[in-house]
């Protein structure tokens, strides 16, 4: 498998192969070869449908039905490769050559790559395209960079301040405490504090304890399993109680939640019914949706257990078996390598559920979660001792 974006006779070309055929897309317009004009380029695929967008002009093309996962398991190369022999002959139109020009602001699956001298894994013959202390996006939020004898300075728009215009003026005098996040509210010339786990109050200055976690939206808990290294990952299990009045929401995501390569086990709601999704490898996500029972969005407590026995998945609701399926009779991948990370309710602030889960779940969870048990552990995990924000005490009955 491969995905390649290249410059061919002045046009941008996208080629990808998911294992059964090579799809080729090419822009309608050429790029400027004057070395001064910056172009905005977006390229990628959703399933087997590719898209290519150059400066706002978009084209798409769908492959014939078949493979829909990109299975590469290689490093990501920008501008060239360590050896041109590595390039698949179908990935380029002519003999492969390295790119000559400037590249900036590369975003892969909504995460920006840091194009510095130290962050990449390796490289060669790459220099600074800007040549000054200003560089690119040194000044945030549309600030204007000016080269000074001592380096640079930023001239900030009226609603931003700081050395690099990184801070909202509404948060410059904020009273948020206890590692809370300050979220500016420009329309009201104010701000709100998003409290770290274990704190509440307008300014997050009240210490709280809870056994029932209450998610109010824009909330998450990130728990690191201390016993992950000792787990038999061919036989995973998680159980918990939840209650909500929402028809959509991600309840738990066992996995790193970083890119398509990572295994995961996810539980959530879709149209009010329970939805479980498993990925044991090869980026083949298998949704298991239960629709026989009435809605789980009835504000009652529901007890759910998911058991993974190699490729056999069992889902219990109220201790009754509702799903029993072998997701891969060939037994190609049998272990849930979830990295020892469990997300509850959503992901870090600013990471949207529908984007991280590639549309498997639509929004964060709003409701309550309690009694979480991993594998065959004798004790419930202590959600209070994890990382998180905007999670409150659900013991009060509200």
VOGU-3710 file (C-alpha; in Angstrom, 3 decimals, decimal comma):
1> xxxxxxxxxx> 0,000/0,000/0,000  1,102/3,611/-0,512  -0,070/7,225/-0,719  2,076/9,702/-2,638  1,690/13,411/-3,462  4,042/14,684/-6,168  4,648/17,489/-8,655  4,293/16,317/-12,277  4,858/18,740/-15,162  3,617/21,620/-13,023
11> xxxxxxxxxx> 0,510/19,789/-11,778  -0,025/18,240/-8,341  -0,749/14,541/-8,468  -2,102/12,208/-5,779  -1,656/8,472/-6,121  -2,709/5,850/-3,603  -3,022/2,083/-3,527  -4,997/0,270/-0,827  -3,879/-3,161/-1,954  -5,940/-3,850/-5,049
21> xxxxxxxxxx> -5,591/-0,898/-7,458  -3,792/2,421/-7,909  -5,977/5,548/-7,974  -4,615/8,710/-9,656  -5,917/12,278/-9,165  -4,393/15,403/-10,743  -5,133/19,078/-10,155  -6,868/21,102/-12,849  -4,415/23,994/-12,564  -0,631/24,261/-12,466
31> xxxxxxxxxx> 1,402/25,640/-9,569  3,400/28,839/-10,035  7,072/28,139/-10,701  8,314/31,597/-9,684  9,549/30,475/-6,265  7,598/33,254/-4,540  3,957/32,122/-4,505  2,793/29,889/-1,646  0,105/27,331/-2,459  -2,354/25,634/-0,117
41> xxxxxxxxxx> -2,638/21,904/-0,781  -4,952/19,323/0,798  -4,750/15,674/-0,230  -5,913/12,397/1,231  -8,562/9,732/1,247  -11,653/8,710/3,182  -12,113/4,977/2,762  -11,394/4,342/-0,912  -12,373/7,863/-2,065  -9,475/10,224/-2,728
51> xxxxxxxxxx> -9,529/14,031/-2,736  -7,104/16,708/-3,923  -7,507/20,430/-3,269  -5,122/23,089/-4,599  -5,850/26,663/-3,502  -9,530/25,874/-2,934  -10,192/24,011/-6,193  -11,196/20,493/-5,223  -11,436/17,204/-7,136  -12,403/13,756/-5,866
61> xxxxxxxxxx> -12,309/10,260/-7,245  -13,600/6,988/-5,882  -11,901/3,646/-6,365  -13,951/0,631/-7,324  -15,351/-1,297/-4,353  -12,721/-3,304/-2,531  -10,011/-2,325/-0,083  -10,616/0,809/2,004  -7,712/0,832/4,498  -4,202/2,207/3,888
71> xxxxxxxxxx> -1,817/-0,335/5,425  1,737/1,029/5,111  3,602/0,524/8,421  6,489/2,725/7,240  7,976/6,092/8,057  6,432/9,277/6,630  8,675/11,081/4,134  8,509/14,776/3,141  10,264/16,157/0,062  12,028/12,922/-0,802
81> xxxxxxxxxx> 13,049/9,536/0,571  16,263/8,116/1,984  16,645/5,961/-1,113  14,753/6,433/-4,373  14,656/2,647/-4,696  12,050/2,664/-1,924  9,503/4,420/-4,139  6,914/2,100/-5,654  6,977/2,368/-9,456  3,205/2,981/-9,438
91> xxxxxxxxxx> 3,503/5,883/-6,972  5,001/8,329/-9,493  4,543/8,993/-13,190  8,230/9,295/-14,128  11,513/8,391/-12,460  11,293/9,553/-8,807  13,221/12,711/-7,911  13,395/14,762/-4,731  11,309/17,937/-4,354  12,995/21,326/-4,858
101> xxxxxxxxxx> 11,218/24,205/-3,128  9,760/25,163/0,234  7,218/23,264/2,362  5,568/24,467/5,538  2,620/23,774/7,840  2,203/20,045/7,210  -0,847/18,609/8,984  -1,347/14,832/9,037  -4,669/13,559/10,428  -5,236/16,929/12,157
111> xxxxxxxxxx> -1,793/16,945/13,815  0,833/19,433/12,653  4,329/18,105/12,028  7,172/20,117/13,530  9,549/20,848/10,659  12,576/21,694/12,797  16,137/20,440/12,870  15,487/18,218/15,901  11,899/16,921/15,752  11,969/14,704/12,631
121> xxxxxxxxxx> 13,403/11,191/12,809  15,976/12,038/10,148  16,671/13,941/6,947  19,323/15,404/4,675  20,002/18,493/2,510  17,185/20,570/4,038  17,676/24,244/4,892  15,729/27,189/6,235  13,356/28,639/3,637  12,734/31,880/5,527
131> xxxxxxxxxx> 16,282/32,771/6,538  15,285/35,152/9,375  14,395/34,879/13,037  10,738/35,332/12,114  10,318/32,026/10,322  6,778/30,817/9,770  3,983/31,276/12,338  6,394/32,494/15,023  3,704/35,062/15,766  0,427/33,288/16,478
141> xxxxxxxxxx> -3,153/34,402/15,796  -2,314/36,547/12,738  0,359/38,518/14,530  2,944/40,373/12,409  6,597/39,425/12,864  9,393/41,998/12,715  13,108/41,148/12,668  15,057/42,861/15,459  18,756/42,972/16,363  18,013/40,692/19,294
151> xxxxxxxxxx> 15,840/38,330/17,242  12,224/39,219/16,498  9,146/40,953/17,908  5,430/40,421/17,268  2,802/43,053/16,636  -0,434/41,496/17,878  -4,081/41,966/16,855  -6,108/43,815/19,473  -7,526/40,696/21,163  -4,155/38,943/21,623
161> xxxxxxxxxx> -1,051/39,603/23,686  2,207/37,932/24,758  5,649/37,633/23,138  4,208/35,598/20,263  0,549/36,752/20,470  -0,261/33,396/22,056  -2,475/34,688/24,857  -5,970/36,135/24,651  -6,315/39,529/26,325  -9,387/38,099/28,069
171> xxxxxxxxxx> -7,147/35,515/29,787  -4,157/37,756/30,531  -5,551/38,636/33,983  -7,477/35,397/34,522  -8,138/33,993/37,997  -8,280/30,330/36,949  -6,448/28,177/39,472  -5,296/24,601/39,996  -3,998/24,034/36,435  -7,332/25,096/34,951
181> xxxxxxxxxx> -7,576/26,116/31,312  -8,684/29,653/30,479  -11,104/29,731/27,556  -11,637/33,257/26,167  -15,181/34,454/25,507  -14,652/37,395/23,104  -18,359/38,158/22,628  -18,769/38,865/26,342  -15,240/40,278/26,815  -14,657/37,632/29,440
191> xxxxxxxxxx> -13,431/34,067/29,948  -14,402/30,776/31,538  -12,248/28,352/33,505  -12,214/24,673/32,521  -11,275/22,805/35,674  -8,695/20,054/35,905  -9,784/16,735/37,356  -10,524/17,027/41,086  -11,453/20,724/41,058  -14,642/22,738/40,568
201> xxxxxxxxxx> -16,037/26,236/41,030  -16,017/29,333/38,840  -12,259/29,673/39,228  -11,562/25,967/39,889  -10,558/26,648/43,487  -12,782/24,063/45,216  -11,334/20,591/45,747  -13,770/17,740/45,021  -13,849/13,957/45,396  -16,109/11,543/43,531
211> xxxxxxxxxx> -16,766/7,904/42,728  -19,227/8,735/39,954  -17,764/10,869/37,150  -20,112/13,452/35,657  -19,317/14,569/32,078  -20,903/17,855/31,028  -19,557/18,187/27,484  -16,049/19,194/26,433  -15,001/16,739/29,151  -12,574/13,831/29,247
221> xxxxxxxxxx> -10,606/11,526/31,511  -7,354/9,947/30,311  -6,413/6,916/32,410  -3,086/5,074/32,119  -3,304/1,386/32,999  -0,422/0,657/35,424  -0,660/-3,079/34,716  -0,598/-2,816/30,915  2,825/-4,464/30,599  1,561/-7,564/32,412
231> xxxxxxxxxx> -1,743/-7,955/30,541  -2,511/-10,814/28,169  -3,803/-8,645/25,347  -5,430/-11,547/23,520  -8,045/-11,666/26,281  -9,226/-8,139/27,113  -12,247/-7,063/29,116  -13,869/-3,845/30,302  -17,083/-3,251/32,225  -18,764/-0,094/33,506
241> xxxxxxxxxx> -22,063/1,571/34,386  -23,302/4,653/32,537  -26,369/6,877/32,403  -27,290/9,621/29,940  -30,184/11,355/28,191  -28,173/11,900/24,995  -28,522/9,726/21,881  -24,900/10,188/20,729  -21,645/10,021/22,626  -18,289/8,278/23,108
251> xxxxxxxxxx> -18,283/6,533/26,489  -14,865/4,874/26,457  -11,973/4,504/24,010  -9,317/1,953/24,975  -6,392/3,002/22,801  -3,957/5,819/22,067  -6,367/7,688/19,795  -3,466/9,096/17,770  -3,576/7,620/14,274  -5,054/4,822/12,189
261> xxxxxxxxxx> -2,286/2,385/13,144  -3,346/2,180/16,789  -5,527/-0,681/18,046  -8,619/0,280/20,029  -11,805/-0,924/21,677  -14,552/1,698/21,837  -17,975/1,857/23,466  -20,523/4,565/22,810  -23,984/5,480/21,661  -25,326/5,949/18,135
271> xxxxxxxxxx> -28,968/6,927/17,679  -29,582/6,016/21,298  -28,389/2,417/20,978  -25,189/0,786/22,146  -22,303/0,752/19,643  -19,046/-1,148/20,120  -16,123/-0,843/17,675  -12,986/-3,019/17,693  -9,725/-2,616/15,776  -7,109/-5,325/16,364
281> xxxxxxxxxx> -4,912/-4,374/13,418  -4,753/-3,594/9,707  -7,000/-0,582/10,431  -10,056/-2,775/9,995  -12,610/-1,258/12,371  -15,602/-3,514/12,981  -18,713/-1,720/14,328  -21,047/-3,900/16,399  -24,366/-2,062/16,788  -27,137/-3,464/18,948
291> xxxxxxxxxx> -30,632/-2,305/18,045  -32,894/-5,010/19,467  -33,284/-3,325/22,817  -34,866/0,013/23,595  -32,796/3,170/23,810  -29,969/3,496/26,328  -30,635/7,258/26,450  -33,309/7,020/29,138  -31,388/8,458/32,133  -31,300/5,007/33,741
301> xxxxxxxxxx> -28,108/3,250/34,787  -26,948/0,651/32,267  -24,277/-1,979/32,884  -22,153/-2,893/29,852  -19,344/-5,425/29,515  -17,194/-6,072/26,447  -15,026/-9,188/26,309  -12,401/-9,818/23,630  -11,200/-13,415/23,335  -8,710/-13,133/20,480
311> xxxxxxxxxx> -11,018/-12,280/17,548  -14,267/-13,317/19,275  -16,156/-10,379/20,760  -18,929/-10,623/23,349  -21,006/-7,642/24,445  -23,244/-7,836/27,520  -25,922/-5,293/28,436  -27,465/-5,658/31,894  -25,503/-8,962/32,060  -27,387/-10,354/29,058
321> xxxxxxxxxx> -25,354/-11,361/26,008  -26,481/-9,104/23,136  -23,604/-9,474/20,651  -21,381/-12,489/19,950  -19,274/-12,211/16,830  -15,974/-13,446/15,419  -14,600/-10,379/13,663  -11,783/-12,252/11,891  -12,089/-16,047/11,520  -8,641/-16,044/9,866
331> xxxxxxxxxx> -7,092/-14,982/13,205  -4,673/-12,580/11,509  -4,612/-10,178/14,460  -5,618/-11,448/17,891  -4,290/-8,937/20,455  -5,673/-5,556/21,558  -2,483/-3,481/21,694  -4,156/-0,413/23,153  -1,043/1,125/24,683  -2,386/1,090/28,233
341> xxxxxxxxxx> -4,459/4,240/27,652  -8,204/4,585/28,237  -10,165/7,725/27,382  -13,548/8,278/29,023  -16,120/10,739/27,688  -13,949/12,180/24,929  -10,419/13,306/24,132  -8,160/16,194/25,097  -9,599/19,710/24,867  -9,635/20,799/21,224
351> xxxxxxxxxx> -9,665/17,253/19,788  -13,090/16,556/18,311  -14,539/13,080/18,782  -15,845/12,756/15,229  -12,407/13,589/13,810  -10,307/11,409/16,148  -12,638/8,438/15,657  -12,962/9,127/11,891  -16,734/9,365/12,191  -17,293/6,216/14,232
361> xxxxxxxxxx> -18,727/8,411/17,022  -20,171/11,875/16,564  -19,659/13,725/19,842  -18,374/13,617/23,382  -20,303/11,870/26,153  -22,662/13,838/28,390  -23,776/11,840/31,406  -22,266/9,778/34,221  -19,869/6,828/34,422  -19,007/4,642/37,401
371> xxxxxxxxxx> -17,665/1,221/38,434  -15,071/0,813/35,679  -13,214/-2,511/35,815  -10,453/-3,569/33,408  -9,697/-7,202/32,558  -10,291/-9,436/35,595  -9,051/-6,900/38,144  -10,561/-7,199/41,597  -10,720/-3,418/42,076  -12,448/-0,659/40,154
381> xxxxxxxxxx> -10,111/1,886/38,595  -9,870/5,215/40,411  -10,916/7,800/37,854  -10,047/10,562/40,304  -6,349/9,701/39,990  -6,243/10,111/36,211  -5,738/13,130/33,959  -8,752/15,090/32,757  -10,768/18,280/32,522  -14,344/19,429/33,011
391> xxxxxxxx> -15,411/16,327/34,960  -17,448/16,739/38,113  -18,956/14,906/41,058  -21,849/12,730/39,900  -22,641/11,497/43,411  -24,942/14,430/44,186  -27,874/13,026/42,174  -28,059/15,969/39,737
//
